[in-house]
Amino acid sequence: MTRKKGKAISFDAMVKFFMQHYDIPTKKDVDRVVDKLDRLEKMLKASGGGGRRRTIPRQSAAGSKTRGRGGDTAMQQVLQVVEGLKQGAGFADIKAKTGFDDKKIRNVIYRLTKLQQIKRKSRGVYVAK
């Protein structure tokens, strides 16, 4: 049997079909976005907004979650616990006294050791420097 030959599909037509079907941006689309960005940058520079950004301290809605108990930061609370126990504070001691979860305590201990405010006495036991 012979196959019926139909109209050949061009490569350009296939590419165009896939670009439209999968929402792939064309060069024209990208150029439009770049032009819009350029206009926005010019507007920001003209309004004086292109300088340094002012940083605003983060605060949660509850307030107590970022500061913990007593208004101290998490690093200060963990450091106070470690300083209070001269023989060294274990992970369980820190968790019991601060009420923080494991991940937060690990992160704070890591930061405090990098800042050289505490050092590791043995596995899971930390002392103040």
Backbone as CSV, one residue per row, in Angstrom:
resi,resn,N_x,N_y,N_z,CA_x,CA_y,CA_z,C_x,C_y,C_z
1,MET,0.829,-1.182,0.000,0.000,0.000,0.000,0.869,1.239,0.000
2,THR,0.404,2.183,-0.672,1.134,3.440,-0.702,0.520,4.392,0.307
3,ARG,1.397,5.152,0.946,0.918,6.147,1.913,0.540,7.414,1.197
4,LYS,-0.469,8.016,1.695,-0.901,9.275,1.115,0.020,10.366,1.614
5,LYS,0.618,11.073,0.705,1.523,12.148,1.095,0.726,13.420,1.273
6,GLY,0.911,13.985,2.432,0.231,15.239,2.710,1.206,16.387,2.609
7,LYS,0.782,17.480,3.114,1.604,18.677,3.081,2.745,18.509,4.087
8,ALA,3.942,18.776,3.682,5.100,18.655,4.567,5.082,19.795,5.593
9,ILE,5.417,19.431,6.822,5.447,20.435,7.882,6.856,21.002,7.954
10,SER,6.952,22.296,7.952,8.277,22.920,7.996,8.802,22.929,9.431
11,PHE,10.099,23.008,9.544,10.749,23.044,10.853,10.347,24.304,11.609
12,ASP,10.273,25.412,10.914,9.878,26.676,11.552,8.473,26.593,12.141
13,ALA,7.580,25.907,11.428,6.215,25.766,11.922,6.189,24.916,13.193
14,MET,7.016,23.867,13.240,7.080,23.026,14.438,7.618,23.818,15.624
15,VAL,8.666,24.588,15.393,9.249,25.379,16.469,8.236,26.383,16.987
16,LYS,7.553,27.050,16.071,6.542,28.040,16.462,5.428,27.381,17.272
17,PHE,4.999,26.191,16.849,3.959,25.465,17.572,4.408,25.161,18.998
18,PHE,5.628,24.613,19.172,6.117,24.270,20.505,6.301,25.503,21.380
19,MET,6.759,26.595,20.797,6.947,27.825,21.576,5.612,28.359,22.075
20,GLN,4.589,28.280,21.248,3.272,28.749,21.663,2.635,27.775,22.652
21,HIS,2.785,26.494,22.394,2.160,25.484,23.240,2.753,25.452,24.643
22,TYR,4.063,25.647,24.769,4.734,25.583,26.071,5.062,26.963,26.651
23,ASP,4.487,28.002,26.086,4.666,29.380,26.564,6.143,29.760,26.710
24,ILE,6.913,29.475,25.705,8.335,29.840,25.692,8.438,31.246,25.121
25,PRO,9.064,32.170,25.846,9.140,33.545,25.344,10.051,33.654,24.118
26,THR,9.653,34.522,23.230,10.460,34.773,22.034,11.433,35.900,22.310
27,LYS,12.308,36.160,21.379,13.272,37.255,21.520,12.531,38.586,21.642
28,LYS,11.444,38.704,20.917,10.639,39.922,20.967,10.067,40.128,22.373
29,ASP,9.580,39.051,23.003,9.042,39.135,24.362,10.126,39.556,25.358
30,VAL,11.290,38.966,25.226,12.401,39.285,26.128,12.830,40.742,25.936
31,ASP,12.871,41.206,24.691,13.242,42.600,24.430,12.244,43.568,25.064
32,ARG,10.947,43.226,25.015,9.932,44.079,25.649,10.153,44.170,27.156
33,VAL,10.465,43.038,27.798,10.696,43.035,29.242,11.931,43.858,29.586
34,VAL,12.986,43.729,28.779,14.208,44.496,29.028,13.932,45.987,28.886
35,ASP,13.150,46.373,27.884,12.798,47.784,27.714,12.027,48.318,28.923
36,LYS,11.090,47.512,29.430,10.331,47.932,30.608,11.237,48.095,31.825
37,LEU,12.179,47.171,31.981,13.121,47.281,33.097,13.979,48.532,32.978
38,ASP,14.422,48.840,31.764,15.216,50.052,31.561,14.426,51.299,31.939
39,ARG,13.146,51.327,31.540,12.310,52.480,31.894,12.130,52.591,33.401
40,LEU,11.930,51.456,34.069,11.780,51.474,35.529,13.062,51.957,36.210
41,GLU,14.221,51.506,35.739,15.485,51.948,36.324,15.677,53.447,36.147
42,LYS,15.307,53.959,34.979,15.421,55.397,34.744,14.502,56.174,35.677
43,MET,13.287,55.657,35.884,12.350,56.324,36.790,12.877,56.318,38.218
44,LEU,13.473,55.196,38.636,14.026,55.117,39.990,15.191,56.081,40.175
45,LYS,16.046,56.164,39.186,17.181,57.087,39.287,16.699,58.535,39.311
46,ALA,15.678,58.835,38.511,15.145,60.192,38.470,14.479,60.574,39.788
47,SER,13.868,59.607,40.464,13.188,59.905,41.712,14.134,59.868,42.908
48,GLY,15.381,59.470,42.682,16.347,59.425,43.781,16.304,58.133,44.557
49,GLY,15.630,57.127,44.071,15.510,55.857,44.766,16.607,54.867,44.423
50,GLY,17.616,55.283,43.671,18.652,54.355,43.249,19.810,54.235,44.211
51,GLY,19.764,54.946,45.352,20.863,54.919,46.316,20.831,53.694,47.198
52,ARG,21.486,53.783,48.349,21.512,52.667,49.291,20.135,52.455,49.883
53,ARG,19.824,51.189,50.112,18.552,50.873,50.738,18.683,50.937,52.245
54,ARG,17.651,51.413,52.859,17.614,51.462,54.307,17.113,50.126,54.815
55,THR,17.809,49.548,55.766,17.379,48.256,56.289,16.466,48.473,57.483
56,ILE,15.415,47.701,57.517,14.444,47.785,58.597,14.499,46.469,59.348
57,PRO,14.649,46.491,60.657,14.722,45.230,61.397,13.427,44.447,61.276
58,ARG,13.573,43.106,61.158,12.406,42.243,61.031,11.764,42.022,62.387
59,GLN,10.447,41.974,62.369,9.704,41.643,63.580,8.555,40.747,63.188
60,SER,8.336,39.727,63.967,7.214,38.841,63.675,5.946,39.436,64.271
61,ALA,4.845,38.866,63.884,3.565,39.352,64.397,3.453,39.103,65.893
62,ALA,3.995,37.978,66.343,3.915,37.656,67.767,4.940,38.431,68.577
63,GLY,6.042,38.806,67.966,7.068,39.565,68.671,7.947,38.699,69.535
64,SER,7.363,37.777,70.266,8.140,36.962,71.186,8.887,35.848,70.467
65,LYS,8.478,35.495,69.276,9.144,34.412,68.562,10.551,34.802,68.135
66,THR,10.776,36.046,67.727,12.104,36.432,67.282,13.016,36.742,68.456
67,ARG,12.457,37.177,69.556,13.276,37.567,70.693,13.328,36.514,71.788
68,GLY,12.430,35.579,71.784,12.441,34.548,72.813,11.975,35.102,74.144
69,ARG,12.394,34.453,75.221,11.988,34.889,76.553,12.898,35.992,77.054
70,GLY,12.332,36.924,77.770,13.122,37.958,78.426,13.632,39.055,77.515
71,GLY,13.265,39.083,76.253,13.684,40.155,75.370,15.081,39.975,74.793
72,ASP,15.795,38.913,75.151,17.121,38.676,74.612,17.024,37.943,73.284
73,THR,18.065,38.080,72.471,18.102,37.318,71.232,18.420,35.867,71.556
74,ALA,18.221,35.001,70.587,18.482,33.577,70.792,19.953,33.346,71.109
75,MET,20.838,34.068,70.440,22.274,33.908,70.701,22.609,34.310,72.137
76,GLN,22.018,35.389,72.609,22.277,35.841,73.977,21.750,34.836,74.993
77,GLN,20.587,34.270,74.726,20.013,33.297,75.658,20.873,32.043,75.760
78,VAL,21.315,31.525,74.608,22.143,30.327,74.622,23.478,30.628,75.281
79,LEU,24.057,31.782,75.004,25.331,32.164,75.615,25.193,32.271,77.131
80,GLN,24.077,32.812,77.621,23.860,32.901,79.063,23.764,31.525,79.702
81,VAL,23.113,30.597,79.028,23.009,29.235,79.559,24.393,28.595,79.625
82,VAL,25.182,28.755,78.571,26.521,28.153,78.536,27.416,28.799,79.589
83,GLU,27.320,30.113,79.747,28.141,30.803,80.746,27.723,30.421,82.161
84,GLY,26.457,30.128,82.366,25.949,29.778,83.692,26.412,28.416,84.179
85,LEU,26.752,27.543,83.282,27.199,26.200,83.653,28.706,26.094,83.391
86,LYS,29.500,26.211,84.431,30.962,26.254,84.293,31.545,24.935,83.781
87,GLN,30.909,23.798,84.129,31.425,22.503,83.687,31.076,22.228,82.228
88,GLY,30.211,23.052,81.663,29.821,22.907,80.266,28.340,22.616,80.140
89,ALA,27.752,23.171,79.122,26.317,22.996,78.900,26.103,21.977,77.796
90,GLY,25.305,20.996,78.075,24.951,19.996,77.072,23.797,20.483,76.225
91,PHE,23.599,19.787,75.117,22.526,20.150,74.202,21.173,20.097,74.898
92,ALA,20.966,19.067,75.713,19.685,18.915,76.423,19.491,20.040,77.438
93,ASP,20.591,20.474,78.088,20.492,21.584,79.049,20.051,22.865,78.347
94,ILE,20.665,23.125,77.207,20.335,24.347,76.450,18.881,24.298,76.000
95,LYS,18.459,23.134,75.521,17.084,22.991,75.043,16.083,23.172,76.182
96,ALA,16.392,22.624,77.350,15.476,22.722,78.490,15.367,24.157,78.994
97,LYS,16.473,24.874,79.025,16.453,26.233,79.592,15.944,27.293,78.624
98,THR,16.142,27.077,77.310,15.697,28.084,76.344,14.350,27.769,75.730
99,GLY,14.044,26.479,75.589,12.784,26.096,74.962,12.835,26.127,73.445
100,PHE,14.026,26.297,72.865,14.159,26.333,71.407,14.143,24.918,70.851
101,ASP,13.803,24.805,69.562,13.847,23.489,68.927,15.289,23.148,68.534
102,ASP,15.506,21.890,68.153,16.855,21.391,67.874,17.569,22.186,66.783
103,LYS,16.872,22.473,65.704,17.479,23.173,64.554,17.968,24.556,64.971
104,LYS,17.172,25.277,65.719,17.550,26.619,66.144,18.772,26.566,67.054
105,ILE,18.811,25.610,67.954,19.956,25.490,68.869,21.224,25.168,68.087
106,ARG,21.120,24.250,67.112,22.299,23.919,66.297,22.812,25.136,65.556
107,ASN,21.901,25.914,64.987,22.311,27.118,64.248,22.976,28.135,65.179
108,VAL,22.406,28.339,66.358,22.960,29.317,67.300,24.332,28.851,67.798
109,ILE,24.466,27.557,68.108,25.762,27.033,68.565,26.811,27.204,67.471
110,TYR,26.425,26.934,66.238,27.352,27.116,65.112,27.828,28.565,65.024
111,ARG,26.880,29.504,65.109,27.247,30.924,65.027,28.139,31.344,66.192
112,LEU,27.812,30.897,67.391,28.608,31.275,68.563,30.025,30.698,68.502
113,THR,30.178,29.482,67.961,31.528,28.926,67.829,32.311,29.659,66.753
114,LYS,31.643,30.072,65.680,32.326,30.844,64.631,32.751,32.209,65.153
115,LEU,31.952,32.794,66.024,32.297,34.088,66.630,33.275,33.927,67.797
116,GLN,33.635,32.685,68.110,34.572,32.335,69.173,34.114,32.817,70.545
117,GLN,32.807,32.749,70.774,32.269,33.094,72.083,32.105,31.849,72.948
118,ILE,31.959,30.696,72.295,31.935,29.427,73.018,32.856,28.461,72.297
119,LYS,33.260,27.404,73.012,34.050,26.362,72.353,33.524,25.004,72.780
120,ARG,33.834,24.023,71.995,33.350,22.673,72.231,34.296,21.950,73.186
121,LYS,33.779,21.546,74.318,34.578,20.817,75.310,34.664,19.356,74.910
122,SER,33.533,18.765,74.586,33.444,17.406,74.069,32.188,17.351,73.219
123,ARG,31.893,16.180,72.720,30.735,16.067,71.844,29.453,16.444,72.574
124,GLY,28.786,17.502,72.077,27.523,17.941,72.649,27.656,18.759,73.922
125,VAL,28.894,19.107,74.322,29.107,19.909,75.532,29.906,21.143,75.139
126,TYR,29.402,22.315,75.545,30.017,23.582,75.155,30.302,24.426,76.403
127,VAL,31.436,25.146,76.351,31.801,26.039,77.446,32.066,27.427,76.872
128,ALA,31.886,28.449,77.703,32.144,29.818,77.283,33.646,30.074,77.298
129,LYS,34.095,30.910,76.391,35.530,31.246,76.349,35.842,32.371,77.285
